Amino acid sequence: MSKTLIYAFAALALLLMLSNLGWWAHASALGLQRDVAAADADTATAMRDAALTEKQAWKNKAGELEVANLATQKTIGYLQTELQRSQGERRRLEAAGQHAVAAAQAEAADADRTLKTFIARYAQQLSNPDCAGALAVLQQACPAMSGY
């Protein structure tokens, strides 16, 4: 074999080795990129799982708040009913109170009329000599009756 051929083979072998070295470096870079992409995918999956968990937590919280809202609405409804009942009772008691006051005032007016009538009759009877004598005897017999 000639030297030129040996140099050509040596050059081709060197090129082949350099080419293999380049492919190996490229494959290593691709492997690293694959590992980074896999790590990114794992991170994204973890973030998605965290977001789903948080979403479920918010749904649970919303459900709890709905239940609390319904309970509050029920309580408000009960309180409104009790308020209306209490207001009706207050109106009834006010009317009964006004009726009682009017009745008491009417009775007081009647008592005043009766007293005035009695006083007028008493004063009229004092001018009657027979009645005045009878009253004097009555007052002597019963001192509690004096002073009227």
Buried (B, 14 or more C-beta within 10 A) or exposed (E): EEEEEEEEEEEEEEEEEEEEEEEEEEEEEEEEEEEEEEEEEEEEEEEEEEEEEEEEEEEEEEEEEEEEEEEEEEEEEEEEEEEEEEEEEEEEEEEEEEEEEEEEEEEEEEEEEEEEEEEEEEEEEEEEEEBEEEBEEEBEEEEEEEEE
